[in-house]
Amino acid sequence: MLKLGIMVSGGGTNLQAIIDNIKSGYLEGCTIATVVSSRQGAYALERAKNNDIPAVCISKKSFPSIEDYDKALIEHFRSHDIDLVVLAGFLSLLGRDFVEAYRNRIINVHPSLIPSFCGKGCYGIIPHQKALDYGVKVTGATVHFVDCEYDSGPIILQKAVEVMDDDTPETLQLRVMQQAEWELLPKAIRLFKEGRLAIEGRKVRIIGN
């Protein structure tokens, strides 16, 4: 059984996609052992509660240093025997100690085609606003392994989503979630579970069909 630790900051729509894919059998052999929110009141915590998943808020603001924050996260995830950490709309930057403790076992979904519209400050609605401001014809989503910088780890999966002439940031955000994020994140978890991801420098090779 692959034990997942899901990290969230907001509504938890990607968390819900993972829950739904476990229930459908697509993520057979996977279980969500814990959900960790960066802030109290995040609706993702309610989603976890509604599905009988243990959930807790561990906020960076509650700790005097990033090292102390990392230590608390490491202790929490180790206490649940987590195999894969999944950032599903998690907005805080993880420290080096945590990244090293779970090296190549942390994945993140980002709402753009990295390296476009990513990095510090590019979260939530902002990548979609930037895509519209720039006038791109396609945007999308990326799932990548996590390192110590924002959105900079090796890319696992990407999917393009067409930008419409009448899009607003909100309509584009919803379409990217529906057409890309909710598909890619469960797919990446499944590939990890099956041992089909080989990291070679900056590249991730998907083994087999």
TORPA-4810 file (N, C-alpha, C, O; in nm, 3 decimals):
<nodes>
NODE_1_0.084_-0.120_0.000_0.000_0.000_0.000_0.088_0.125_0.000_0.175_0.140_0.085_M
NODE_2_0.065_0.214_-0.096_0.138_0.340_-0.102_0.066_0.443_-0.015_-0.048_0.480_-0.043_L
NODE_3_0.134_0.488_0.090_0.074_0.585_0.182_0.107_0.727_0.137_0.224_0.765_0.126_K
NODE_4_0.002_0.805_0.111_0.016_0.941_0.063_-0.003_1.041_0.177_-0.090_1.026_0.262_L
NODE_5_0.081_1.144_0.176_0.063_1.260_0.262_0.033_1.379_0.173_0.118_1.421_0.096_G
NODE_6_-0.087_1.434_0.183_-0.130_1.542_0.095_-0.117_1.675_0.168_-0.166_1.691_0.280_I
NODE_7_-0.051_1.772_0.104_-0.033_1.905_0.162_-0.116_2.006_0.084_-0.112_2.010_-0.039_M
NODE_8_-0.192_2.087_0.157_-0.291_2.176_0.096_-0.283_2.314_0.161_-0.225_2.332_0.268_V
NODE_9_-0.345_2.411_0.092_-0.355_2.545_0.149_-0.493_2.607_0.131_-0.527_2.703_0.199_S
NODE_10_-0.574_2.551_0.039_-0.701_2.615_0.006_-0.818_2.520_0.000_-0.845_2.445_0.094_G
NODE_11_-0.889_2.525_-0.113_-1.015_2.453_-0.127_-1.002_2.303_-0.139_-1.094_2.230_-0.103_G
NODE_12_-0.889_2.256_-0.187_-0.866_2.112_-0.192_-0.927_2.041_-0.311_-0.963_1.923_-0.299_G
NODE_13_-0.941_2.109_-0.425_-1.000_2.043_-0.542_-0.908_1.931_-0.593_-0.957_1.827_-0.638_T
NODE_14_-0.778_1.950_-0.587_-0.686_1.843_-0.628_-0.686_1.730_-0.527_-0.670_1.614_-0.564_N
NODE_15_-0.702_1.761_-0.400_-0.721_1.657_-0.299_-0.844_1.574_-0.333_-0.840_1.451_-0.326_L
NODE_16_-0.952_1.641_-0.370_-1.075_1.570_-0.404_-1.054_1.480_-0.526_-1.107_1.369_-0.531_Q
NODE_17_-0.975_1.527_-0.623_-0.947_1.445_-0.741_-0.873_1.317_-0.702_-0.900_1.211_-0.757_A
NODE_18_-0.781_1.328_-0.606_-0.709_1.210_-0.559_-0.803_1.115_-0.485_-0.801_0.994_-0.508_I
NODE_19_-0.886_1.171_-0.399_-0.984_1.090_-0.326_-1.074_1.015_-0.425_-1.097_0.895_-0.409_I
NODE_20_-1.125_1.086_-0.526_-1.215_1.025_-0.624_-1.146_0.914_-0.701_-1.207_0.812_-0.731_D
NODE_21_-1.018_0.934_-0.734_-0.945_0.832_-0.811_-0.909_0.711_-0.726_-0.895_0.600_-0.779_N
NODE_22_-0.894_0.730_-0.597_-0.877_0.614_-0.508_-1.007_0.535_-0.501_-1.006_0.412_-0.510_I
NODE_23_-1.119_0.606_-0.487_-1.249_0.540_-0.478_-1.286_0.467_-0.606_-1.349_0.361_-0.603_K
NODE_24_-1.246_0.523_-0.720_-1.280_0.462_-0.849_-1.196_0.339_-0.880_-1.231_0.260_-0.967_S
NODE_25_-1.084_0.324_-0.809_-0.995_0.212_-0.835_-0.878_0.247_-0.924_-0.787_0.165_-0.942_G
NODE_26_-0.878_0.368_-0.982_-0.766_0.409_-1.066_-0.636_0.412_-0.985_-0.530_0.375_-1.035_Y
NODE_27_-0.647_0.457_-0.859_-0.531_0.459_-0.770_-0.540_0.342_-0.671_-0.525_0.360_-0.550_L
NODE_28_-0.563_0.225_-0.725_-0.567_0.105_-0.643_-0.433_0.086_-0.574_-0.327_0.103_-0.635_E
NODE_29_-0.438_0.049_-0.447_-0.315_0.030_-0.372_-0.260_0.157_-0.312_-0.149_0.158_-0.257_G
NODE_30_-0.337_0.266_-0.321_-0.296_0.394_-0.261_-0.395_0.432_-0.152_-0.515_0.404_-0.163_C
NODE_31_-0.345_0.496_-0.048_-0.432_0.547_0.057_-0.378_0.680_0.106_-0.257_0.700_0.112_T
NODE_32_-0.468_0.771_0.140_-0.427_0.900_0.197_-0.419_0.882_0.348_-0.520_0.867_0.415_I
NODE_33_-0.298_0.884_0.400_-0.277_0.859_0.543_-0.292_0.986_0.626_-0.326_0.979_0.744_A
NODE_34_-0.267_1.102_0.563_-0.281_1.228_0.635_-0.292_1.343_0.536_-0.236_1.339_0.426_T
NODE_35_-0.366_1.445_0.576_-0.373_1.572_0.503_-0.319_1.680_0.595_-0.362_1.692_0.710_V
NODE_36_-0.226_1.760_0.543_-0.165_1.870_0.619_-0.196_2.001_0.550_-0.163_2.018_0.432_V
NODE_37_-0.259_2.092_0.621_-0.289_2.225_0.568_-0.191_2.327_0.624_-0.147_2.317_0.738_S
NODE_38_-0.159_2.426_0.541_-0.070_2.533_0.586_-0.146_2.640_0.664_-0.086_2.728_0.725_S
NODE_39_-0.280_2.632_0.662_-0.357_2.732_0.735_-0.487_2.673_0.787_-0.547_2.584_0.726_R
NODE_40_-0.529_2.725_0.901_-0.658_2.687_0.958_-0.770_2.739_0.868_-0.755_2.842_0.802_Q
NODE_41_-0.879_2.667_0.865_-0.994_2.715_0.789_-0.993_2.679_0.643_-1.090_2.708_0.573_G
NODE_42_-0.889_2.616_0.594_-0.887_2.574_0.454_-0.995_2.470_0.432_-1.009_2.376_0.510_A
NODE_43_-1.073_2.486_0.326_-1.183_2.394_0.302_-1.134_2.252_0.275_-1.208_2.155_0.293_Y
NODE_44_-1.008_2.239_0.233_-0.951_2.106_0.213_-0.958_2.022_0.341_-0.972_1.900_0.334_A
NODE_45_-0.948_2.087_0.456_-0.959_2.015_0.583_-1.099_1.954_0.599_-1.114_1.845_0.654_L
NODE_46_-1.200_2.026_0.552_-1.337_1.973_0.555_-1.352_1.854_0.461_-1.418_1.756_0.493_E
NODE_47_-1.290_1.865_0.344_-1.295_1.752_0.249_-1.234_1.627_0.314_-1.288_1.517_0.301_R
NODE_48_-1.123_1.646_0.382_-1.060_1.532_0.450_-1.154_1.475_0.556_-1.174_1.354_0.564_A
NODE_49_-1.210_1.563_0.637_-1.301_1.520_0.743_-1.420_1.443_0.686_-1.460_1.341_0.741_K
NODE_50_-1.475_1.493_0.575_-1.592_1.431_0.513_-1.560_1.292_0.458_-1.650_1.211_0.434_N
NODE_51_-1.432_1.264_0.438_-1.390_1.134_0.386_-1.313_1.051_0.489_-1.245_0.955_0.454_N
NODE_52_-1.326_1.090_0.615_-1.266_1.016_0.727_-1.114_1.003_0.712_-1.056_0.899_0.742_D
NODE_53_-1.051_1.112_0.665_-0.906_1.115_0.648_-0.847_1.203_0.759_-0.891_1.317_0.776_I
NODE_54_-0.748_1.154_0.833_-0.686_1.237_0.937_-0.627_1.365_0.876_-0.559_1.360_0.774_P
NODE_55_-0.654_1.477_0.939_-0.608_1.606_0.885_-0.567_1.698_0.999_-0.622_1.694_1.108_A
NODE_56_-0.468_1.783_0.969_-0.414_1.873_1.070_-0.360_1.998_1.002_-0.321_1.994_0.885_V
NODE_57_-0.357_2.108_1.075_-0.292_2.230_1.027_-0.154_2.240_1.091_-0.141_2.239_1.214_C
NODE_58_-0.051_2.250_1.008_0.085_2.278_1.055_0.131_2.402_0.979_0.171_2.393_0.863_I
NODE_59_0.126_2.516_1.045_0.154_2.643_0.980_0.298_2.687_1.003_0.350_2.680_1.114_S
NODE_60_0.361_2.733_0.897_0.499_2.782_0.908_0.508_2.898_1.007_0.610_2.915_1.074_K
NODE_61_0.401_2.977_1.017_0.400_3.093_1.106_0.409_3.053_1.254_0.441_3.136_1.339_K
NODE_62_0.380_2.927_1.282_0.382_2.880_1.421_0.521_2.843_1.470_0.538_2.806_1.586_S
NODE_63_0.621_2.853_1.383_0.756_2.807_1.417_0.857_2.922_1.401_0.843_3.005_1.312_F
NODE_64_0.958_2.925_1.488_1.054_3.036_1.485_1.149_3.032_1.364_1.208_3.134_1.330_P
NODE_65_1.163_2.916_1.301_1.255_2.906_1.188_1.205_2.800_1.091_1.122_2.716_1.126_S
NODE_66_1.256_2.805_0.968_1.221_2.705_0.868_1.270_2.568_0.911_1.207_2.467_0.878_I
NODE_67_1.381_2.564_0.983_1.433_2.436_1.031_1.336_2.370_1.130_1.314_2.249_1.126_E
NODE_68_1.279_2.451_1.218_1.182_2.399_1.314_1.054_2.353_1.243_0.995_2.251_1.279_D
NODE_69_1.013_2.429_1.143_0.896_2.392_1.064_0.920_2.259_0.992_0.835_2.170_0.996_Y
NODE_70_1.036_2.247_0.928_1.071_2.122_0.860_1.070_2.004_0.957_1.020_1.896_0.925_D
NODE_71_1.127_2.026_1.075_1.134_1.918_1.174_0.995_1.869_1.211_0.971_1.749_1.223_K
NODE_72_0.902_1.964_1.230_0.765_1.926_1.266_0.699_1.848_1.153_0.629_1.750_1.177_A
NODE_73_0.721_1.891_1.029_0.664_1.821_0.915_0.723_1.680_0.902_0.650_1.583_0.880_L
NODE_74_0.854_1.671_0.915_0.921_1.540_0.904_0.868_1.445_1.010_0.836_1.329_0.980_I
NODE_75_0.859_1.492_1.133_0.808_1.406_1.241_0.666_1.362_1.214_0.630_1.247_1.239_E
NODE_76_0.584_1.453_1.162_0.444_1.419_1.134_0.434_1.313_1.025_0.364_1.213_1.041_H
NODE_77_0.504_1.335_0.915_0.494_1.240_0.803_0.557_1.105_0.837_0.507_1.000_0.796_F
NODE_78_0.666_1.108_0.912_0.727_0.980_0.951_0.636_0.903_1.046_0.633_0.780_1.044_R
NODE_79_0.562_0.975_1.129_0.471_0.908_1.222_0.357_0.838_1.148_0.294_0.748_1.203_S
NODE_80_0.332_0.879_1.023_0.229_0.816_0.941_0.288_0.726_0.833_0.216_0.677_0.746_H
NODE_81_0.421_0.704_0.838_0.489_0.616_0.741_0.459_0.655_0.597_0.427_0.570_0.514_D
NODE_82_0.470_0.784_0.568_0.436_0.835_0.435_0.541_0.793_0.332_0.661_0.805_0.355_I
NODE_83_0.492_0.743_0.218_0.579_0.703_0.107_0.596_0.814_0.004_0.703_0.830_-0.054_D
NODE_84_0.489_0.891_-0.018_0.491_0.997_-0.119_0.417_1.119_-0.065_0.303_1.110_-0.021_L
NODE_85_0.485_1.234_-0.070_0.424_1.361_-0.030_0.373_1.430_-0.156_0.446_1.444_-0.254_V
NODE_86_0.247_1.472_-0.153_0.184_1.535_-0.269_0.141_1.676_-0.232_0.057_1.696_-0.144_V
NODE_87_0.199_1.774_-0.301_0.158_1.913_-0.281_0.041_1.941_-0.375_0.059_1.949_-0.497_L
NODE_88_-0.077_1.956_-0.319_-0.199_1.972_-0.398_-0.258_2.110_-0.369_-0.357_2.123_-0.297_A
NODE_89_-0.195_2.212_-0.426_-0.235_2.349_-0.394_-0.176_2.396_-0.263_-0.241_2.467_-0.186_G
NODE_90_-0.053_2.356_-0.239_0.018_2.395_-0.116_0.108_2.514_-0.150_0.188_2.506_-0.243_F
NODE_91_0.096_2.623_-0.074_0.158_2.750_-0.115_0.286_2.786_-0.042_0.352_2.882_-0.081_L
NODE_92_0.323_2.713_0.063_0.445_2.747_0.137_0.566_2.678_0.074_0.557_2.566_0.023_S
NODE_93_0.680_2.746_0.080_0.804_2.686_0.032_0.859_2.594_0.140_0.874_2.634_0.255_L
NODE_94_0.889_2.471_0.101_0.945_2.375_0.195_1.095_2.397_0.212_1.162_2.438_0.118_L
NODE_95_1.146_2.371_0.331_1.287_2.391_0.359_1.373_2.276_0.311_1.323_2.169_0.273_G
NODE_96_1.502_2.299_0.313_1.597_2.199_0.262_1.591_2.069_0.342_1.601_1.961_0.284_R
NODE_97_1.574_2.078_0.473_1.573_1.957_0.555_1.458_1.864_0.516_1.476_1.743_0.507_D
NODE_98_1.340_1.923_0.492_1.226_1.841_0.453_1.245_1.782_0.314_1.218_1.664_0.291_F
NODE_99_1.291_1.866_0.221_1.313_1.819_0.084_1.414_1.705_0.081_1.395_1.607_0.009_V
NODE_100_1.520_1.717_0.159_1.621_1.611_0.163_1.567_1.484_0.228_1.600_1.373_0.187_E
NODE_101_1.483_1.500_0.331_1.426_1.383_0.400_1.337_1.303_0.306_1.326_1.181_0.319_A
NODE_102_1.273_1.373_0.212_1.183_1.305_0.118_1.227_1.328_-0.027_1.145_1.342_-0.117_Y
NODE_103_1.357_1.332_-0.048_1.414_1.355_-0.182_1.354_1.257_-0.284_1.352_1.136_-0.262_R
NODE_104_1.305_1.312_-0.395_1.243_1.235_-0.504_1.116_1.161_-0.460_1.070_1.068_-0.525_N
NODE_105_1.061_1.207_-0.347_0.934_1.151_-0.299_0.834_1.262_-0.266_0.741_1.244_-0.187_R
NODE_106_0.854_1.379_-0.328_0.761_1.492_-0.315_0.726_1.538_-0.456_0.814_1.567_-0.536_I
NODE_107_0.596_1.545_-0.486_0.553_1.596_-0.615_0.457_1.713_-0.595_0.391_1.725_-0.492_I
NODE_108_0.451_1.799_-0.696_0.368_1.919_-0.691_0.296_1.937_-0.823_0.349_1.902_-0.929_N
NODE_109_0.176_1.991_-0.818_0.105_2.030_-0.940_0.102_2.182_-0.947_0.070_2.250_-0.849_V
NODE_110_0.137_2.235_-1.066_0.140_2.381_-1.086_0.054_2.416_-1.206_0.059_2.347_-1.308_H
NODE_111_-0.026_2.524_-1.197_-0.121_2.556_-1.304_-0.063_2.638_-1.419_-0.115_2.744_-1.453_P
NODE_112_0.045_2.589_-1.478_0.098_2.646_-1.602_0.192_2.544_-1.663_0.223_2.441_-1.602_S
NODE_113_0.236_2.573_-1.783_0.336_2.489_-1.848_0.474_2.542_-1.809_0.529_2.630_-1.876_L
NODE_114_0.529_2.488_-1.702_0.661_2.530_-1.654_0.761_2.513_-1.769_0.759_2.409_-1.835_I
NODE_115_0.851_2.611_-1.796_0.890_2.722_-1.708_0.814_2.853_-1.727_0.861_2.957_-1.679_P
NODE_116_0.700_2.852_-1.793_0.621_2.975_-1.805_0.537_2.998_-1.680_0.485_2.903_-1.622_S
NODE_117_0.526_3.124_-1.640_0.432_3.167_-1.535_0.445_3.082_-1.409_0.347_3.027_-1.359_F
NODE_118_0.566_3.074_-1.359_0.591_2.996_-1.238_0.695_3.067_-1.153_0.744_3.174_-1.190_C
NODE_119_0.727_3.008_-1.039_0.824_3.067_-0.949_0.757_3.140_-0.834_0.635_3.133_-0.817_G
NODE_120_0.837_3.209_-0.755_0.787_3.276_-0.637_0.675_3.374_-0.671_0.690_3.456_-0.762_K
NODE_121_0.566_3.366_-0.599_0.454_3.456_-0.618_0.354_3.412_-0.724_0.247_3.471_-0.736_G
NODE_122_0.388_3.308_-0.801_0.297_3.259_-0.906_0.216_3.142_-0.852_0.257_3.026_-0.864_C
NODE_123_0.103_3.172_-0.794_0.017_3.068_-0.737_-0.128_3.111_-0.750_-0.158_3.227_-0.778_Y
NODE_124_-0.219_3.015_-0.730_-0.362_3.047_-0.735_-0.403_3.099_-0.871_-0.377_3.037_-0.974_G
NODE_125_-0.468_3.214_-0.871_-0.520_3.274_-0.994_-0.410_3.344_-1.074_-0.428_3.371_-1.193_I
NODE_126_-0.297_3.373_-1.011_-0.195_3.458_-1.072_-0.137_3.402_-1.202_-0.124_3.478_-1.298_I
NODE_127_-0.101_3.271_-1.210_-0.049_3.221_-1.338_-0.148_3.237_-1.453_-0.108_3.257_-1.568_P
NODE_128_-0.277_3.227_-1.423_-0.379_3.241_-1.528_-0.391_3.387_-1.572_-0.409_3.415_-1.691_H
NODE_129_-0.382_3.479_-1.478_-0.383_3.621_-1.513_-0.262_3.654_-1.599_-0.273_3.728_-1.697_Q
NODE_130_-0.145_3.601_-1.562_-0.024_3.626_-1.639_-0.033_3.567_-1.780_0.013_3.627_-1.876_K
NODE_131_-0.093_3.448_-1.791_-0.110_3.386_-1.923_-0.197_3.473_-2.013_-0.167_3.491_-2.131_A
NODE_132_-0.306_3.527_-1.957_-0.394_3.613_-2.035_-0.325_3.745_-2.070_-0.338_3.794_-2.183_L
NODE_133_-0.252_3.803_-1.975_-0.182_3.929_-1.999_-0.078_3.915_-2.110_-0.056_4.006_-2.190_D
NODE_134_-0.013_3.797_-2.114_0.092_3.773_-2.213_0.034_3.742_-2.350_0.100_3.762_-2.452_Y
NODE_135_-0.090_3.692_-2.352_-0.153_3.661_-2.479_-0.120_3.524_-2.535_-0.130_3.504_-2.656_G
NODE_136_-0.081_3.429_-2.450_-0.049_3.295_-2.500_-0.176_3.227_-2.553_-0.287_3.257_-2.509_V
NODE_137_-0.157_3.137_-2.646_-0.270_3.062_-2.704_-0.298_2.932_-2.629_-0.409_2.881_-2.632_K
NODE_138_-0.195_2.881_-2.561_-0.213_2.761_-2.478_-0.145_2.783_-2.343_-0.041_2.849_-2.334_V
NODE_139_-0.205_2.728_-2.242_-0.143_2.720_-2.111_-0.159_2.575_-2.068_-0.165_2.487_-2.153_T
NODE_140_-0.167_2.548_-1.938_-0.185_2.410_-1.898_-0.144_2.387_-1.755_-0.152_2.477_-1.671_G
NODE_141_-0.099_2.265_-1.728_-0.057_2.228_-1.593_0.066_2.139_-1.600_0.091_2.074_-1.702_A
NODE_142_0.142_2.138_-1.491_0.266_2.060_-1.481_0.269_1.989_-1.348_0.235_2.048_-1.245_T
NODE_143_0.309_1.863_-1.349_0.341_1.792_-1.225_0.490_1.766_-1.225_0.546_1.714_-1.322_V
NODE_144_0.555_1.800_-1.115_0.701_1.789_-1.110_0.745_1.743_-0.972_0.673_1.758_-0.873_H
NODE_145_0.866_1.687_-0.967_0.928_1.660_-0.839_0.969_1.792_-0.775_0.998_1.889_-0.846_F
NODE_146_0.973_1.795_-0.643_0.999_1.919_-0.570_1.143_1.924_-0.523_1.198_1.827_-0.471_V
NODE_147_1.205_2.041_-0.544_1.336_2.067_-0.485_1.324_2.191_-0.397_1.214_2.223_-0.352_D
NODE_148_1.433_2.259_-0.371_1.431_2.368_-0.272_1.393_2.504_-0.329_1.393_2.603_-0.256_C
NODE_149_1.359_2.510_-0.457_1.312_2.635_-0.517_1.168_2.616_-0.565_1.121_2.503_-0.580_E
NODE_150_1.100_2.728_-0.587_0.963_2.720_-0.636_0.959_2.665_-0.779_1.026_2.719_-0.868_Y
NODE_151_0.882_2.560_-0.801_0.848_2.510_-0.936_0.969_2.479_-1.023_0.966_2.502_-1.144_D
NODE_152_1.076_2.428_-0.963_1.200_2.412_-1.040_1.248_2.267_-1.051_1.350_2.243_-1.116_S
NODE_153_1.178_2.171_-0.991_1.224_2.033_-0.994_1.194_1.965_-1.127_1.121_2.020_-1.209_G
NODE_154_1.248_1.846_-1.148_1.229_1.771_-1.273_1.081_1.748_-1.304_1.002_1.710_-1.217_P
NODE_155_1.045_1.771_-1.430_0.905_1.763_-1.474_0.866_1.618_-1.502_0.937_1.546_-1.572_I
NODE_156_0.752_1.579_-1.446_0.698_1.443_-1.465_0.599_1.440_-1.580_0.614_1.361_-1.673_I
NODE_157_0.499_1.527_-1.574_0.393_1.531_-1.674_0.352_1.675_-1.702_0.358_1.761_-1.614_L
NODE_158_0.309_1.700_-1.826_0.250_1.829_-1.862_0.134_1.806_-1.957_0.133_1.708_-2.033_Q
NODE_159_0.037_1.896_-1.953_-0.074_1.890_-2.049_-0.114_2.032_-2.085_-0.130_2.118_-1.999_K
NODE_160_-0.131_2.054_-2.215_-0.169_2.187_-2.265_-0.320_2.203_-2.262_-0.395_2.107_-2.282_A
NODE_161_-0.363_2.327_-2.238_-0.505_2.363_-2.238_-0.519_2.490_-2.322_-0.444_2.586_-2.303_V
NODE_162_-0.613_2.490_-2.413_-0.632_2.605_-2.501_-0.685_2.726_-2.425_-0.770_2.713_-2.336_E
NODE_163_-0.634_2.843_-2.461_-0.683_2.969_-2.406_-0.785_3.027_-2.503_-0.756_3.042_-2.622_V
NODE_164_-0.903_3.059_-2.455_-1.010_3.116_-2.537_-1.005_3.268_-2.537_-0.957_3.330_-2.442_M
NODE_165_-1.055_3.329_-2.645_-1.051_3.474_-2.657_-1.130_3.545_-2.548_-1.095_3.656_-2.507_D
NODE_166_-1.236_3.481_-2.500_-1.321_3.546_-2.399_-1.290_3.499_-2.257_-1.370_3.522_-2.166_D
NODE_167_-1.177_3.433_-2.238_-1.142_3.383_-2.105_-1.120_3.496_-2.006_-1.068_3.603_-2.039_D
NODE_168_-1.161_3.470_-1.883_-1.119_3.549_-1.768_-1.021_3.462_-1.689_-1.013_3.342_-1.715_T
NODE_169_-0.948_3.518_-1.595_-0.861_3.433_-1.513_-0.938_3.320_-1.446_-0.886_3.209_-1.431_P
NODE_170_-1.061_3.348_-1.407_-1.141_3.248_-1.336_-1.186_3.135_-1.429_-1.180_3.018_-1.391_E
NODE_171_-1.230_3.168_-1.550_-1.273_3.062_-1.643_-1.154_2.979_-1.688_-1.165_2.858_-1.705_T
NODE_172_-1.040_3.044_-1.707_-0.920_2.971_-1.747_-0.871_2.881_-1.634_-0.830_2.767_-1.658_L
NODE_173_-0.875_2.931_-1.513_-0.835_2.851_-1.397_-0.919_2.724_-1.387_-0.865_2.615_-1.366_Q
NODE_174_-1.050_2.737_-1.403_-1.139_2.622_-1.392_-1.110_2.520_-1.503_-1.108_2.400_-1.478_L
NODE_175_-1.088_2.569_-1.626_-1.064_2.477_-1.737_-0.931_2.405_-1.721_-0.921_2.286_-1.753_R
NODE_176_-0.830_2.474_-1.672_-0.701_2.409_-1.647_-0.714_2.302_-1.540_-0.656_2.194_-1.551_V
NODE_177_-0.791_2.331_-1.435_-0.813_2.230_-1.332_-0.884_2.109_-1.390_-0.842_1.995_-1.370_M
NODE_178_-0.994_2.134_-1.461_-1.079_2.025_-1.511_-1.009_1.942_-1.618_-1.022_1.819_-1.619_Q
NODE_179_-0.936_2.008_-1.708_-0.878_1.938_-1.823_-0.736_1.889_-1.800_-0.688_1.802_-1.873_Q
NODE_180_-0.668_1.943_-1.700_-0.527_1.907_-1.682_-0.492_1.865_-1.540_-0.448_1.752_-1.519_A
NODE_181_-0.511_1.953_-1.442_-0.464_1.924_-1.307_-0.525_1.796_-1.249_-0.454_1.712_-1.195_E
NODE_182_-0.658_1.782_-1.261_-0.727_1.669_-1.199_-0.695_1.538_-1.269_-0.719_1.431_-1.214_W
NODE_183_-0.641_1.546_-1.389_-0.597_1.427_-1.461_-0.450_1.394_-1.431_-0.416_1.279_-1.404_E
NODE_184_-0.366_1.496_-1.436_-0.222_1.475_-1.426_-0.177_1.430_-1.288_-0.092_1.341_-1.276_L
NODE_185_-0.233_1.489_-1.183_-0.185_1.457_-1.049_-0.212_1.311_-1.012_-0.120_1.243_-0.965_L
NODE_186_-0.334_1.259_-1.031_-0.353_1.116_-1.005_-0.267_1.027_-1.096_-0.217_0.924_-1.052_P
NODE_187_-0.249_1.069_-1.221_-0.166_0.990_-1.312_-0.022_0.982_-1.263_0.039_0.875_-1.268_K
NODE_188_0.032_1.093_-1.214_0.169_1.094_-1.163_0.181_1.005_-1.039_0.280_0.935_-1.023_A
NODE_189_0.080_1.010_-0.953_0.081_0.924_-0.833_0.082_0.777_-0.875_0.156_0.696_-0.819_I
NODE_190_0.001_0.745_-0.974_-0.005_0.606_-1.021_0.128_0.561_-1.080_0.174_0.450_-1.054_R
NODE_191_0.191_0.648_-1.159_0.321_0.615_-1.217_0.426_0.592_-1.108_0.508_0.501_-1.117_L
NODE_192_0.422_0.676_-1.004_0.514_0.659_-0.891_0.487_0.526_-0.822_0.580_0.451_-0.792_F
NODE_193_0.361_0.496_-0.798_0.322_0.371_-0.732_0.373_0.250_-0.810_0.415_0.150_-0.751_K
NODE_194_0.368_0.259_-0.942_0.408_0.149_-1.028_0.560_0.143_-1.050_0.610_0.053_-1.119_E
NODE_195_0.633_0.238_-0.991_0.778_0.240_-1.006_0.823_0.273_-1.147_0.926_0.223_-1.194_G
NODE_196_0.746_0.358_-1.215_0.773_0.385_-1.357_0.837_0.520_-1.382_0.845_0.564_-1.497_R
NODE_197_0.882_0.588_-1.277_0.945_0.719_-1.294_1.094_0.709_-1.265_1.135_0.676_-1.153_L
NODE_198_1.175_0.737_-1.367_1.320_0.735_-1.353_1.374_0.875_-1.372_1.359_0.934_-1.479_A
NODE_199_1.438_0.928_-1.268_1.494_1.064_-1.275_1.636_1.056_-1.328_1.721_0.987_-1.271_I
NODE_200_1.661_1.127_-1.438_1.793_1.131_-1.501_1.833_1.277_-1.518_1.802_1.339_-1.620_E
NODE_201_1.901_1.331_-1.415_1.934_1.474_-1.418_1.808_1.556_-1.406_1.731_1.540_-1.311_G
NODE_202_1.785_1.645_-1.503_1.665_1.728_-1.503_1.547_1.657_-1.568_1.434_1.707_-1.564_R
NODE_203_1.570_1.542_-1.628_1.464_1.475_-1.701_1.405_1.359_-1.620_1.475_1.292_-1.544_K
NODE_204_1.274_1.338_-1.639_1.207_1.223_-1.582_1.164_1.133_-1.696_1.088_1.174_-1.784_V
NODE_205_1.213_1.012_-1.696_1.177_0.915_-1.800_1.066_0.825_-1.745_1.077_0.772_-1.634_R
NODE_206_0.961_0.810_-1.823_0.850_0.721_-1.786_0.877_0.585_-1.847_0.885_0.571_-1.969_I
NODE_207_0.889_0.484_-1.761_0.927_0.350_-1.803_0.802_0.272_-1.845_0.703_0.269_-1.772_I
NODE_208_0.808_0.208_-1.961_0.697_0.126_-2.006_0.585_0.208_-2.064_0.594_0.330_-2.077_G
NODE_209_0.477_0.138_-2.100_0.362_0.204_-2.163_0.253_0.236_-2.062_0.150_0.292_-2.098_N
</nodes>
